[in-house]
Amino acid sequence: MKQFLKRREVTLSIILILFIGLVSLRAPGFATPGNLADVLNDTAVLMLAASAQFLILLLNGIDLSIPSMMALTGMLVSMLNMAAPNLPIPVVIVTAIAIGFLLGSVNGLLVGYLRFPPIIATLGTIAIYRAMVFVVSGGQWVSAHEMSEIYVSIPHTPFLGIPGIIWYTGATLVLIGLFLTFTPAGRAVYAVGGNPTASRLAGIKNERVQFMAFALSGAISGLAGLLYVTRYAAAQNDTAVGYELQAVAACVIGGVSVVGGSGNIVGVVLGALFLGLLYNALTVVNLSPFYQMAIQGAAILVAIIANTVVDRNNRRKMLARRELA
């Protein structure tokens, strides 16, 4: 029981429940099912962006280009919708995922095979992809009246009373969890991030794993971009600006190690949900957006400190066990 309570996901879940209770004392409407459902819908895209970042953090890297991939994919698919408004939803979704996959593959090529540091490679592509949004659109928006009804309905159409955006996000998160937990390729991501030298000696092709992770991260970003522009019925040049910080914050708060090789998708989801609840709560209590940014930064620092302490304690326990052995 003690070991269960020590798990980061359990602790974060308890914090979320206490947080909802405390905010409800100030704003009783905060804990209503309707408001919590709105928070979940608003946070779904962040969960996808955070899961895309999660794959790269596991490799002891970072992908700064995720919001730019979301923006470029969202713009391209929205322009496609303008040209062919009656395309079936499955075709639109597959197209968005494919575009994101290609964009992520560029990052994977730079990092995996050309040996660029991830922060340098994605610092370049974040600017290139964002500029491409402006180039392909001519600096114009694709707004709601230019989108077809079937296109805009993608995140809103319910199934069993649950909006489509939740189904798409939930299915993606489950697939990521299954991939990382039960497939050799998924376990290789942990191995490369935890100890690249040992993984290479074990026969793992680190370059291939890095390429794969960045490509998958791009595919997830493509889906996130589609859901973003359809949820808000607008494809803009500044779509998803700032999501790179929020995605990292969600991962770190969820217990993902910034030095790679540690973390799970459940923690990432809880971290994103915490940020969603935090933003909603600060809005409910009429706190300035500048304070929201400061609190987000403070949450990241606290989470990093907590992760560092946990990692240090784990190393000490491992050393103690080796000495006893």
Buried (B, 14 or more C-beta within 10 A) or exposed (E): EEEEEEBBBEBBBEEBEEBBEEBBEEBEEBEEEEBBEEBBBBBBBBBBBBBBBBBBBBBBBBBBBBBBBBBBBBBBBBBBBEEEEEBEEEEBBEBBBBBBBBBBBBBBBBBBEEEBEBEEBBBBBBEEBBEBBBEEBEEBBBEEEBBBEBBBEBBEEEEEEEBBBBBBBBEBBEBBBEBBEEEEBBBBBBBBBBBBEEBBEEEBBBBBBBBBBBBBBBBBBBBBBBBBBBBBBBBBBEBBBEBBBBBBBBBBBBBBBBEBBBBBBBBBBBBBBBBBBBBBBBEBEEBEEEEBEEBBEEBBEEBBEBBEEBBEEEEEEEEEEEEEE
